[in-house]
Amino acid sequence: MGAVYAQLSAKERVQIERWKLAKVPVREMARVLQRSKATIYREIKRNWFSDECLPGYDGYYGAAAHQKAANRRARQRK
């Protein structure tokens, strides 16, 4: 029987944001959240905020990441 995967929660994403600011290693984030390192790396890469108009605000923001993920899930597929 295959593994069942759960989406990251908003609470987990905010925690990742805090740890990222505190420069906590991804390996430690994954261990505490009981997630794969790849999941954390993918989450940060996929939901990284970047805007040419606001170059000083590039980074990972938990609330924005959760909204982006929700929008991707809600998008209609063909």
mmCIF file of the N, C-alpha and C atoms, coordinates in Angstrom:
data_MODEL
# 
_entry.id   MODEL 
# 
loop_
_atom_site.group_PDB 
_atom_site.id 
_atom_site.type_symbol 
_atom_site.label_atom_id 
_atom_site.label_alt_id 
_atom_site.label_comp_id 
_atom_site.label_asym_id 
_atom_site.label_entity_id 
_atom_site.label_seq_id 
_atom_site.pdbx_PDB_ins_code 
_atom_site.Cartn_x 
_atom_site.Cartn_y 
_atom_site.Cartn_z 
_atom_site.occupancy 
_atom_site.B_iso_or_equiv 
_atom_site.pdbx_formal_charge 
_atom_site.auth_seq_id 
_atom_site.auth_comp_id 
_atom_site.auth_asym_id 
_atom_site.auth_atom_id 
_atom_site.pdbx_PDB_model_num 
ATOM 1   N N  . MET A 1 1  ? 0.847  -1.184 0.000   1.00 0.00 ? 1  MET A N  1 
ATOM 2   C CA . MET A 1 1  ? 0.000  0.000  0.000   1.00 0.00 ? 1  MET A CA 1 
ATOM 3   C C  . MET A 1 1  ? 0.890  1.245  0.000   1.00 0.00 ? 1  MET A C  1 
ATOM 4   N N  . GLY A 1 2  ? 0.563  2.257  -0.809  1.00 0.00 ? 2  GLY A N  1 
ATOM 5   C CA . GLY A 1 2  ? 1.385  3.457  -0.943  1.00 0.00 ? 2  GLY A CA 1 
ATOM 6   C C  . GLY A 1 2  ? 1.220  4.409  0.233   1.00 0.00 ? 2  GLY A C  1 
ATOM 7   N N  . ALA A 1 3  ? 2.165  5.316  0.329   1.00 0.00 ? 3  ALA A N  1 
ATOM 8   C CA . ALA A 1 3  ? 2.137  6.315  1.402   1.00 0.00 ? 3  ALA A CA 1 
ATOM 9   C C  . ALA A 1 3  ? 1.081  7.380  1.091   1.00 0.00 ? 3  ALA A C  1 
ATOM 10  N N  . VAL A 1 4  ? 0.525  7.946  2.138   1.00 0.00 ? 4  VAL A N  1 
ATOM 11  C CA . VAL A 1 4  ? -0.454 9.016  1.994   1.00 0.00 ? 4  VAL A CA 1 
ATOM 12  C C  . VAL A 1 4  ? 0.250  10.331 2.337   1.00 0.00 ? 4  VAL A C  1 
ATOM 13  N N  . TYR A 1 5  ? 0.183  11.279 1.416   1.00 0.00 ? 5  TYR A N  1 
ATOM 14  C CA . TYR A 1 5  ? 0.871  12.549 1.619   1.00 0.00 ? 5  TYR A CA 1 
ATOM 15  C C  . TYR A 1 5  ? -0.138 13.629 1.972   1.00 0.00 ? 5  TYR A C  1 
ATOM 16  N N  . ALA A 1 6  ? 0.226  14.463 2.939   1.00 0.00 ? 6  ALA A N  1 
ATOM 17  C CA . ALA A 1 6  ? -0.628 15.577 3.340   1.00 0.00 ? 6  ALA A CA 1 
ATOM 18  C C  . ALA A 1 6  ? 0.034  16.885 2.929   1.00 0.00 ? 6  ALA A C  1 
ATOM 19  N N  . GLN A 1 7  ? -0.780 17.843 2.545   1.00 0.00 ? 7  GLN A N  1 
ATOM 20  C CA . GLN A 1 7  ? -0.268 19.170 2.208   1.00 0.00 ? 7  GLN A CA 1 
ATOM 21  C C  . GLN A 1 7  ? 0.340  19.803 3.451   1.00 0.00 ? 7  GLN A C  1 
ATOM 22  N N  . LEU A 1 8  ? 1.291  20.699 3.244   1.00 0.00 ? 8  LEU A N  1 
ATOM 23  C CA . LEU A 1 8  ? 1.815  21.465 4.369   1.00 0.00 ? 8  LEU A CA 1 
ATOM 24  C C  . LEU A 1 8  ? 0.714  22.397 4.854   1.00 0.00 ? 8  LEU A C  1 
ATOM 25  N N  . SER A 1 9  ? 0.594  22.545 6.148   1.00 0.00 ? 9  SER A N  1 
ATOM 26  C CA . SER A 1 9  ? -0.425 23.434 6.706   1.00 0.00 ? 9  SER A CA 1 
ATOM 27  C C  . SER A 1 9  ? 0.110  24.865 6.738   1.00 0.00 ? 9  SER A C  1 
ATOM 28  N N  . ALA A 1 10 ? -0.787 25.819 6.920   1.00 0.00 ? 10 ALA A N  1 
ATOM 29  C CA . ALA A 1 10 ? -0.393 27.225 7.039   1.00 0.00 ? 10 ALA A CA 1 
ATOM 30  C C  . ALA A 1 10 ? 0.550  27.402 8.227   1.00 0.00 ? 10 ALA A C  1 
ATOM 31  N N  . LYS A 1 11 ? 0.277  26.689 9.307   1.00 0.00 ? 11 LYS A N  1 
ATOM 32  C CA . LYS A 1 11 ? 1.109  26.769 10.511  1.00 0.00 ? 11 LYS A CA 1 
ATOM 33  C C  . LYS A 1 11 ? 2.533  26.283 10.217  1.00 0.00 ? 11 LYS A C  1 
ATOM 34  N N  . GLU A 1 12 ? 2.650  25.174 9.467   1.00 0.00 ? 12 GLU A N  1 
ATOM 35  C CA . GLU A 1 12 ? 3.970  24.652 9.098   1.00 0.00 ? 12 GLU A CA 1 
ATOM 36  C C  . GLU A 1 12 ? 4.717  25.633 8.199   1.00 0.00 ? 12 GLU A C  1 
ATOM 37  N N  . ARG A 1 13 ? 3.994  26.264 7.281   1.00 0.00 ? 13 ARG A N  1 
ATOM 38  C CA . ARG A 1 13 ? 4.634  27.223 6.373   1.00 0.00 ? 13 ARG A CA 1 
ATOM 39  C C  . ARG A 1 13 ? 5.138  28.451 7.125   1.00 0.00 ? 13 ARG A C  1 
ATOM 40  N N  . VAL A 1 14 ? 4.389  28.936 8.095   1.00 0.00 ? 14 VAL A N  1 
ATOM 41  C CA . VAL A 1 14 ? 4.840  30.072 8.905   1.00 0.00 ? 14 VAL A CA 1 
ATOM 42  C C  . VAL A 1 14 ? 6.067  29.670 9.713   1.00 0.00 ? 14 VAL A C  1 
ATOM 43  N N  . GLN A 1 15 ? 6.072  28.438 10.213  1.00 0.00 ? 15 GLN A N  1 
ATOM 44  C CA . GLN A 1 15 ? 7.230  27.940 10.968  1.00 0.00 ? 15 GLN A CA 1 
ATOM 45  C C  . GLN A 1 15 ? 8.465  27.874 10.066  1.00 0.00 ? 15 GLN A C  1 
ATOM 46  N N  . ILE A 1 16 ? 8.303  27.410 8.829   1.00 0.00 ? 16 ILE A N  1 
ATOM 47  C CA . ILE A 1 16 ? 9.413  27.369 7.874   1.00 0.00 ? 16 ILE A CA 1 
ATOM 48  C C  . ILE A 1 16 ? 9.938  28.783 7.622   1.00 0.00 ? 16 ILE A C  1 
ATOM 49  N N  . GLU A 1 17 ? 9.013  29.743 7.486   1.00 0.00 ? 17 GLU A N  1 
ATOM 50  C CA . GLU A 1 17 ? 9.401  31.142 7.277   1.00 0.00 ? 17 GLU A CA 1 
ATOM 51  C C  . GLU A 1 17 ? 10.272 31.636 8.440   1.00 0.00 ? 17 GLU A C  1 
ATOM 52  N N  . ARG A 1 18 ? 9.848  31.370 9.660   1.00 0.00 ? 18 ARG A N  1 
ATOM 53  C CA . ARG A 1 18 ? 10.607 31.807 10.846  1.00 0.00 ? 18 ARG A CA 1 
ATOM 54  C C  . ARG A 1 18 ? 11.983 31.147 10.895  1.00 0.00 ? 18 ARG A C  1 
ATOM 55  N N  . TRP A 1 19 ? 12.000 29.845 10.641  1.00 0.00 ? 19 TRP A N  1 
ATOM 56  C CA . TRP A 1 19 ? 13.277 29.131 10.651  1.00 0.00 ? 19 TRP A CA 1 
ATOM 57  C C  . TRP A 1 19 ? 14.198 29.628 9.550   1.00 0.00 ? 19 TRP A C  1 
ATOM 58  N N  . LYS A 1 20 ? 13.628 29.944 8.387   1.00 0.00 ? 20 LYS A N  1 
ATOM 59  C CA . LYS A 1 20 ? 14.439 30.443 7.273   1.00 0.00 ? 20 LYS A CA 1 
ATOM 60  C C  . LYS A 1 20 ? 15.106 31.758 7.674   1.00 0.00 ? 20 LYS A C  1 
ATOM 61  N N  . LEU A 1 21 ? 14.360 32.640 8.318   1.00 0.00 ? 21 LEU A N  1 
ATOM 62  C CA . LEU A 1 21 ? 14.925 33.915 8.784   1.00 0.00 ? 21 LEU A CA 1 
ATOM 63  C C  . LEU A 1 21 ? 16.011 33.692 9.835   1.00 0.00 ? 21 LEU A C  1 
ATOM 64  N N  . ALA A 1 22 ? 15.843 32.649 10.651  1.00 0.00 ? 22 ALA A N  1 
ATOM 65  C CA . ALA A 1 22 ? 16.810 32.332 11.703  1.00 0.00 ? 22 ALA A CA 1 
ATOM 66  C C  . ALA A 1 22 ? 17.961 31.468 11.175  1.00 0.00 ? 22 ALA A C  1 
ATOM 67  N N  . LYS A 1 23 ? 17.938 31.185 9.870   1.00 0.00 ? 23 LYS A N  1 
ATOM 68  C CA . LYS A 1 23 ? 18.984 30.391 9.222   1.00 0.00 ? 23 LYS A CA 1 
ATOM 69  C C  . LYS A 1 23 ? 19.124 28.969 9.785   1.00 0.00 ? 23 LYS A C  1 
ATOM 70  N N  . VAL A 1 24 ? 17.986 28.381 10.114  1.00 0.00 ? 24 VAL A N  1 
ATOM 71  C CA . VAL A 1 24 ? 17.957 26.989 10.569  1.00 0.00 ? 24 VAL A CA 1 
ATOM 72  C C  . VAL A 1 24 ? 18.165 26.096 9.340   1.00 0.00 ? 24 VAL A C  1 
ATOM 73  N N  . PRO A 1 25 ? 19.027 25.079 9.422   1.00 0.00 ? 25 PRO A N  1 
ATOM 74  C CA . PRO A 1 25 ? 19.248 24.193 8.269   1.00 0.00 ? 25 PRO A CA 1 
ATOM 75  C C  . PRO A 1 25 ? 17.969 23.448 7.862   1.00 0.00 ? 25 PRO A C  1 
ATOM 76  N N  . VAL A 1 26 ? 17.820 23.234 6.556   1.00 0.00 ? 26 VAL A N  1 
ATOM 77  C CA . VAL A 1 26 ? 16.636 22.538 6.034   1.00 0.00 ? 26 VAL A CA 1 
ATOM 78  C C  . VAL A 1 26 ? 16.530 21.139 6.642   1.00 0.00 ? 26 VAL A C  1 
ATOM 79  N N  . ARG A 1 27 ? 17.651 20.486 6.838   1.00 0.00 ? 27 ARG A N  1 
ATOM 80  C CA . ARG A 1 27 ? 17.642 19.143 7.435   1.00 0.00 ? 27 ARG A CA 1 
ATOM 81  C C  . ARG A 1 27 ? 16.958 19.173 8.805   1.00 0.00 ? 27 ARG A C  1 
ATOM 82  N N  . GLU A 1 28 ? 17.247 20.198 9.601   1.00 0.00 ? 28 GLU A N  1 
ATOM 83  C CA . GLU A 1 28 ? 16.640 20.323 10.934  1.00 0.00 ? 28 GLU A CA 1 
ATOM 84  C C  . GLU A 1 28 ? 15.147 20.636 10.817  1.00 0.00 ? 28 GLU A C  1 
ATOM 85  N N  . MET A 1 29 ? 14.774 21.509 9.870   1.00 0.00 ? 29 MET A N  1 
ATOM 86  C CA . MET A 1 29 ? 13.353 21.821 9.648   1.00 0.00 ? 29 MET A CA 1 
ATOM 87  C C  . MET A 1 29 ? 12.598 20.531 9.328   1.00 0.00 ? 29 MET A C  1 
ATOM 88  N N  . ALA A 1 30 ? 13.161 19.747 8.411   1.00 0.00 ? 30 ALA A N  1 
ATOM 89  C CA . ALA A 1 30 ? 12.521 18.496 7.980   1.00 0.00 ? 30 ALA A CA 1 
ATOM 90  C C  . ALA A 1 30 ? 12.386 17.522 9.146   1.00 0.00 ? 30 ALA A C  1 
ATOM 91  N N  . ARG A 1 31 ? 13.420 17.432 9.972   1.00 0.00 ? 31 ARG A N  1 
ATOM 92  C CA . ARG A 1 31 ? 13.386 16.509 11.108  1.00 0.00 ? 31 ARG A CA 1 
ATOM 93  C C  . ARG A 1 31 ? 12.280 16.888 12.086  1.00 0.00 ? 31 ARG A C  1 
ATOM 94  N N  . VAL A 1 32 ? 12.186 18.181 12.432  1.00 0.00 ? 32 VAL A N  1 
ATOM 95  C CA . VAL A 1 32 ? 11.187 18.633 13.410  1.00 0.00 ? 32 VAL A CA 1 
ATOM 96  C C  . VAL A 1 32 ? 9.769  18.483 12.851  1.00 0.00 ? 32 VAL A C  1 
ATOM 97  N N  . LEU A 1 33 ? 9.587  18.820 11.572  1.00 0.00 ? 33 LEU A N  1 
ATOM 98  C CA . LEU A 1 33 ? 8.250  18.726 10.957  1.00 0.00 ? 33 LEU A CA 1 
ATOM 99  C C  . LEU A 1 33 ? 7.906  17.300 10.517  1.00 0.00 ? 33 LEU A C  1 
ATOM 100 N N  . GLN A 1 34 ? 8.863  16.396 10.623  1.00 0.00 ? 34 GLN A N  1 
ATOM 101 C CA . GLN A 1 34 ? 8.694  15.008 10.175  1.00 0.00 ? 34 GLN A CA 1 
ATOM 102 C C  . GLN A 1 34 ? 8.280  14.958 8.704   1.00 0.00 ? 34 GLN A C  1 
ATOM 103 N N  . ARG A 1 35 ? 9.038  15.699 7.906   1.00 0.00 ? 35 ARG A N  1 
ATOM 104 C CA . ARG A 1 35 ? 8.846  15.755 6.453   1.00 0.00 ? 35 ARG A CA 1 
ATOM 105 C C  . ARG A 1 35 ? 10.178 15.446 5.783   1.00 0.00 ? 35 ARG A C  1 
ATOM 106 N N  . SER A 1 36 ? 10.130 15.146 4.517   1.00 0.00 ? 36 SER A N  1 
ATOM 107 C CA . SER A 1 36 ? 11.342 14.913 3.748   1.00 0.00 ? 36 SER A CA 1 
ATOM 108 C C  . SER A 1 36 ? 12.081 16.238 3.522   1.00 0.00 ? 36 SER A C  1 
ATOM 109 N N  . LYS A 1 37 ? 13.423 16.168 3.444   1.00 0.00 ? 37 LYS A N  1 
ATOM 110 C CA . LYS A 1 37 ? 14.200 17.366 3.110   1.00 0.00 ? 37 LYS A CA 1 
ATOM 111 C C  . LYS A 1 37 ? 13.749 17.910 1.762   1.00 0.00 ? 37 LYS A C  1 
ATOM 112 N N  . ALA A 1 38 ? 13.472 16.997 0.837   1.00 0.00 ? 38 ALA A N  1 
ATOM 113 C CA . ALA A 1 38 ? 13.047 17.402 -0.513  1.00 0.00 ? 38 ALA A CA 1 
ATOM 114 C C  . ALA A 1 38 ? 11.748 18.201 -0.461  1.00 0.00 ? 38 ALA A C  1 
ATOM 115 N N  . THR A 1 39 ? 10.850 17.832 0.436   1.00 0.00 ? 39 THR A N  1 
ATOM 116 C CA . THR A 1 39 ? 9.576  18.547 0.582   1.00 0.00 ? 39 THR A CA 1 
ATOM 117 C C  . THR A 1 39 ? 9.829  19.992 0.988   1.00 0.00 ? 39 THR A C  1 
ATOM 118 N N  . ILE A 1 40 ? 10.743 20.187 1.936   1.00 0.00 ? 40 ILE A N  1 
ATOM 119 C CA . ILE A 1 40 ? 11.040 21.539 2.423   1.00 0.00 ? 40 ILE A CA 1 
ATOM 120 C C  . ILE A 1 40 ? 11.729 22.348 1.333   1.00 0.00 ? 40 ILE A C  1 
ATOM 121 N N  . TYR A 1 41 ? 12.734 21.759 0.677   1.00 0.00 ? 41 TYR A N  1 
ATOM 122 C CA . TYR A 1 41 ? 13.425 22.465 -0.409  1.00 0.00 ? 41 TYR A CA 1 
ATOM 123 C C  . TYR A 1 41 ? 12.444 22.849 -1.513  1.00 0.00 ? 41 TYR A C  1 
ATOM 124 N N  . ARG A 1 42 ? 11.574 21.907 -1.892  1.00 0.00 ? 42 ARG A N  1 
ATOM 125 C CA . ARG A 1 42 ? 10.592 22.150 -2.953  1.00 0.00 ? 42 ARG A CA 1 
ATOM 126 C C  . ARG A 1 42 ? 9.630  23.265 -2.550  1.00 0.00 ? 42 ARG A C  1 
ATOM 127 N N  . GLU A 1 43 ? 9.189  23.227 -1.308  1.00 0.00 ? 43 GLU A N  1 
ATOM 128 C CA . GLU A 1 43 ? 8.263  24.243 -0.794  1.00 0.00 ? 43 GLU A CA 1 
ATOM 129 C C  . GLU A 1 43 ? 8.884  25.635 -0.893  1.00 0.00 ? 43 GLU A C  1 
ATOM 130 N N  . ILE A 1 44 ? 10.118 25.762 -0.444  1.00 0.00 ? 44 ILE A N  1 
ATOM 131 C CA . ILE A 1 44 ? 10.791 27.070 -0.458  1.00 0.00 ? 44 ILE A CA 1 
ATOM 132 C C  . ILE A 1 44 ? 11.009 27.545 -1.895  1.00 0.00 ? 44 ILE A C  1 
ATOM 133 N N  . LYS A 1 45 ? 11.463 26.649 -2.753  1.00 0.00 ? 45 LYS A N  1 
ATOM 134 C CA . LYS A 1 45 ? 11.723 27.029 -4.153  1.00 0.00 ? 45 LYS A CA 1 
ATOM 135 C C  . LYS A 1 45 ? 10.430 27.400 -4.879  1.00 0.00 ? 45 LYS A C  1 
ATOM 136 N N  . ARG A 1 46 ? 9.403  26.609 -4.681  1.00 0.00 ? 46 ARG A N  1 
ATOM 137 C CA . ARG A 1 46 ? 8.142  26.787 -5.401  1.00 0.00 ? 46 ARG A CA 1 
ATOM 138 C C  . ARG A 1 46 ? 7.382  28.041 -4.964  1.00 0.00 ? 46 ARG A C  1 
ATOM 139 N N  . ASN A 1 47 ? 7.504  28.397 -3.688  1.00 0.00 ? 47 ASN A N  1 
ATOM 140 C CA . ASN A 1 47 ? 6.714  29.517 -3.152  1.00 0.00 ? 47 ASN A CA 1 
ATOM 141 C C  . ASN A 1 47 ? 7.564  30.724 -2.760  1.00 0.00 ? 47 ASN A C  1 
ATOM 142 N N  . TRP A 1 48 ? 8.756  30.826 -3.359  1.00 0.00 ? 48 TRP A N  1 
ATOM 143 C CA . TRP A 1 48 ? 9.637  31.965 -3.095  1.00 0.00 ? 48 TRP A CA 1 
ATOM 144 C C  . TRP A 1 48 ? 9.008  33.217 -3.686  1.00 0.00 ? 48 TRP A C  1 
ATOM 145 N N  . PHE A 1 49 ? 8.941  34.290 -2.893  1.00 0.00 ? 49 PHE A N  1 
ATOM 146 C CA . PHE A 1 49 ? 8.368  35.558 -3.361  1.00 0.00 ? 49 PHE A CA 1 
ATOM 147 C C  . PHE A 1 49 ? 9.480  36.395 -3.983  1.00 0.00 ? 49 PHE A C  1 
ATOM 148 N N  . SER A 1 50 ? 9.242  36.883 -5.177  1.00 0.00 ? 50 SER A N  1 
ATOM 149 C CA . SER A 1 50 ? 10.208 37.735 -5.859  1.00 0.00 ? 50 SER A CA 1 
ATOM 150 C C  . SER A 1 50 ? 9.441  38.726 -6.722  1.00 0.00 ? 50 SER A C  1 
ATOM 151 N N  . ASP A 1 51 ? 9.800  40.004 -6.615  1.00 0.00 ? 51 ASP A N  1 
ATOM 152 C CA . ASP A 1 51 ? 9.116  41.044 -7.380  1.00 0.00 ? 51 ASP A CA 1 
ATOM 153 C C  . ASP A 1 51 ? 10.148 42.096 -7.791  1.00 0.00 ? 51 ASP A C  1 
ATOM 154 N N  . GLU A 1 52 ? 10.212 42.394 -9.086  1.00 0.00 ? 52 GLU A N  1 
ATOM 155 C CA . GLU A 1 52 ? 11.176 43.381 -9.587  1.00 0.00 ? 52 GLU A CA 1 
ATOM 156 C C  . GLU A 1 52 ? 10.942 44.756 -8.960  1.00 0.00 ? 52 GLU A C  1 
ATOM 157 N N  . CYS A 1 53 ? 9.696  45.081 -8.670  1.00 0.00 ? 53 CYS A N  1 
ATOM 158 C CA . CYS A 1 53 ? 9.367  46.391 -8.101  1.00 0.00 ? 53 CYS A CA 1 
ATOM 159 C C  . CYS A 1 53 ? 9.746  46.485 -6.623  1.00 0.00 ? 53 CYS A C  1 
ATOM 160 N N  . LEU A 1 54 ? 9.866  45.346 -5.953  1.00 0.00 ? 54 LEU A N  1 
ATOM 161 C CA . LEU A 1 54 ? 10.190 45.314 -4.519  1.00 0.00 ? 54 LEU A CA 1 
ATOM 162 C C  . LEU A 1 54 ? 11.381 44.378 -4.273  1.00 0.00 ? 54 LEU A C  1 
ATOM 163 N N  . PRO A 1 55 ? 12.570 44.740 -4.791  1.00 0.00 ? 55 PRO A N  1 
ATOM 164 C CA . PRO A 1 55 ? 13.703 43.814 -4.678  1.00 0.00 ? 55 PRO A CA 1 
ATOM 165 C C  . PRO A 1 55 ? 14.142 43.531 -3.239  1.00 0.00 ? 55 PRO A C  1 
ATOM 166 N N  . GLY A 1 56 ? 13.883 44.435 -2.316  1.00 0.00 ? 56 GLY A N  1 
ATOM 167 C CA . GLY A 1 56 ? 14.285 44.235 -0.926  1.00 0.00 ? 56 GLY A CA 1 
ATOM 168 C C  . GLY A 1 56 ? 13.395 43.274 -0.163  1.00 0.00 ? 56 GLY A C  1 
ATOM 169 N N  . TYR A 1 57 ? 12.301 42.828 -0.792  1.00 0.00 ? 57 TYR A N  1 
ATOM 170 C CA . TYR A 1 57 ? 11.337 41.966 -0.090  1.00 0.00 ? 57 TYR A CA 1 
ATOM 171 C C  . TYR A 1 57 ? 11.325 40.529 -0.611  1.00 0.00 ? 57 TYR A C  1 
ATOM 172 N N  . ASP A 1 58 ? 12.339 40.177 -1.392  1.00 0.00 ? 58 ASP A N  1 
ATOM 173 C CA . ASP A 1 58 ? 12.428 38.795 -1.871  1.00 0.00 ? 58 ASP A CA 1 
ATOM 174 C C  . ASP A 1 58 ? 12.583 37.865 -0.675  1.00 0.00 ? 58 ASP A C  1 
ATOM 175 N N  . GLY A 1 59 ? 11.935 36.716 -0.733  1.00 0.00 ? 59 GLY A N  1 
ATOM 176 C CA . GLY A 1 59 ? 12.072 35.758 0.352   1.00 0.00 ? 59 GLY A CA 1 
ATOM 177 C C  . GLY A 1 59 ? 10.909 34.792 0.407   1.00 0.00 ? 59 GLY A C  1 
ATOM 178 N N  . TYR A 1 60 ? 10.904 33.991 1.436   1.00 0.00 ? 60 TYR A N  1 
ATOM 179 C CA . TYR A 1 60 ? 9.835  33.018 1.645   1.00 0.00 ? 60 TYR A CA 1 
ATOM 180 C C  . TYR A 1 60 ? 8.915  33.548 2.740   1.00 0.00 ? 60 TYR A C  1 
ATOM 181 N N  . TYR A 1 61 ? 7.636  33.676 2.424   1.00 0.00 ? 61 TYR A N  1 
ATOM 182 C CA . TYR A 1 61 ? 6.633  34.147 3.385   1.00 0.00 ? 61 TYR A CA 1 
ATOM 183 C C  . TYR A 1 61 ? 5.557  33.071 3.515   1.00 0.00 ? 61 TYR A C  1 
ATOM 184 N N  . GLY A 1 62 ? 5.379  32.561 4.717   1.00 0.00 ? 62 GLY A N  1 
ATOM 185 C CA . GLY A 1 62 ? 4.470  31.454 4.955   1.00 0.00 ? 62 GLY A CA 1 
ATOM 186 C C  . GLY A 1 62 ? 3.044  31.698 4.503   1.00 0.00 ? 62 GLY A C  1 
ATOM 187 N N  . ALA A 1 63 ? 2.487  32.860 4.845   1.00 0.00 ? 63 ALA A N  1 
ATOM 188 C CA . ALA A 1 63 ? 1.093  33.160 4.488   1.00 0.00 ? 63 ALA A CA 1 
ATOM 189 C C  . ALA A 1 63 ? 0.934  33.259 2.970   1.00 0.00 ? 63 ALA A C  1 
ATOM 190 N N  . ALA A 1 64 ? 1.877  33.933 2.312   1.00 0.00 ? 64 ALA A N  1 
ATOM 191 C CA . ALA A 1 64 ? 1.824  34.066 0.855   1.00 0.00 ? 64 ALA A CA 1 
ATOM 192 C C  . ALA A 1 64 ? 2.005  32.700 0.193   1.00 0.00 ? 64 ALA A C  1 
ATOM 193 N N  . ALA A 1 65 ? 2.883  31.878 0.752   1.00 0.00 ? 65 ALA A N  1 
ATOM 194 C CA . ALA A 1 65 ? 3.120  30.536 0.215   1.00 0.00 ? 65 ALA A CA 1 
ATOM 195 C C  . ALA A 1 65 ? 1.858  29.689 0.307   1.00 0.00 ? 65 ALA A C  1 
ATOM 196 N N  . HIS A 1 66 ? 1.159  29.791 1.424   1.00 0.00 ? 66 HIS A N  1 
ATOM 197 C CA . HIS A 1 66 ? -0.062 29.008 1.607   1.00 0.00 ? 66 HIS A CA 1 
ATOM 198 C C  . HIS A 1 66 ? -1.122 29.438 0.586   1.00 0.00 ? 66 HIS A C  1 
ATOM 199 N N  . GLN A 1 67 ? -1.205 30.740 0.336   1.00 0.00 ? 67 GLN A N  1 
ATOM 200 C CA . GLN A 1 67 ? -2.176 31.252 -0.639  1.00 0.00 ? 67 GLN A CA 1 
ATOM 201 C C  . GLN A 1 67 ? -1.818 30.783 -2.049  1.00 0.00 ? 67 GLN A C  1 
ATOM 202 N N  . LYS A 1 68 ? -0.530 30.834 -2.408  1.00 0.00 ? 68 LYS A N  1 
ATOM 203 C CA . LYS A 1 68 ? -0.106 30.371 -3.729  1.00 0.00 ? 68 LYS A CA 1 
ATOM 204 C C  . LYS A 1 68 ? -0.432 28.888 -3.917  1.00 0.00 ? 68 LYS A C  1 
ATOM 205 N N  . ALA A 1 69 ? -0.184 28.098 -2.880  1.00 0.00 ? 69 ALA A N  1 
ATOM 206 C CA . ALA A 1 69 ? -0.462 26.656 -2.952  1.00 0.00 ? 69 ALA A CA 1 
ATOM 207 C C  . ALA A 1 69 ? -1.966 26.412 -3.089  1.00 0.00 ? 69 ALA A C  1 
ATOM 208 N N  . ALA A 1 70 ? -2.768 27.158 -2.348  1.00 0.00 ? 70 ALA A N  1 
ATOM 209 C CA . ALA A 1 70 ? -4.231 27.010 -2.422  1.00 0.00 ? 70 ALA A CA 1 
ATOM 210 C C  . ALA A 1 70 ? -4.723 27.380 -3.822  1.00 0.00 ? 70 ALA A C  1 
ATOM 211 N N  . ASN A 1 71 ? -4.151 28.431 -4.396  1.00 0.00 ? 71 ASN A N  1 
ATOM 212 C CA . ASN A 1 71 ? -4.539 28.842 -5.755  1.00 0.00 ? 71 ASN A CA 1 
ATOM 213 C C  . ASN A 1 71 ? -4.180 27.764 -6.772  1.00 0.00 ? 71 ASN A C  1 
ATOM 214 N N  . ARG A 1 72 ? -3.013 27.136 -6.608  1.00 0.00 ? 72 ARG A N  1 
ATOM 215 C CA . ARG A 1 72 ? -2.634 26.061 -7.526  1.00 0.00 ? 72 ARG A CA 1 
ATOM 216 C C  . ARG A 1 72 ? -3.592 24.883 -7.422  1.00 0.00 ? 72 ARG A C  1 
ATOM 217 N N  . ARG A 1 73 ? -3.976 24.532 -6.186  1.00 0.00 ? 73 ARG A N  1 
ATOM 218 C CA . ARG A 1 73 ? -4.901 23.410 -6.002  1.00 0.00 ? 73 ARG A CA 1 
ATOM 219 C C  . ARG A 1 73 ? -6.285 23.718 -6.553  1.00 0.00 ? 73 ARG A C  1 
ATOM 220 N N  . ALA A 1 74 ? -6.705 24.977 -6.469  1.00 0.00 ? 74 ALA A N  1 
ATOM 221 C CA . ALA A 1 74 ? -8.049 25.368 -6.887  1.00 0.00 ? 74 ALA A CA 1 
ATOM 222 C C  . ALA A 1 74 ? -8.170 25.544 -8.401  1.00 0.00 ? 74 ALA A C  1 
ATOM 223 N N  . ARG A 1 75 ? -7.038 25.726 -9.073  1.00 0.00 ? 75 ARG A N  1 
ATOM 224 C CA . ARG A 1 75 ? -7.057 25.965 -10.514 1.00 0.00 ? 75 ARG A CA 1 
ATOM 225 C C  . ARG A 1 75 ? -7.681 24.779 -11.231 1.00 0.00 ? 75 ARG A C  1 
ATOM 226 N N  . GLN A 1 76 ? -8.546 25.085 -12.186 1.00 0.00 ? 76 GLN A N  1 
ATOM 227 C CA . GLN A 1 76 ? -9.215 24.021 -12.949 1.00 0.00 ? 76 GLN A CA 1 
ATOM 228 C C  . GLN A 1 76 ? -8.234 23.344 -13.876 1.00 0.00 ? 76 GLN A C  1 
ATOM 229 N N  . ARG A 1 77 ? -8.292 22.032 -13.932 1.00 0.00 ? 77 ARG A N  1 
ATOM 230 C CA . ARG A 1 77 ? -7.447 21.251 -14.842 1.00 0.00 ? 77 ARG A CA 1 
ATOM 231 C C  . ARG A 1 77 ? -8.249 20.894 -16.091 1.00 0.00 ? 77 ARG A C  1 
ATOM 232 N N  . LYS A 1 78 ? -7.518 20.623 -17.137 1.00 0.00 ? 78 LYS A N  1 
ATOM 233 C CA . LYS A 1 78 ? -8.201 20.239 -18.390 1.00 0.00 ? 78 LYS A CA 1 
ATOM 234 C C  . LYS A 1 78 ? -8.750 18.833 -18.284 1.00 0.00 ? 78 LYS A C  1 
# 
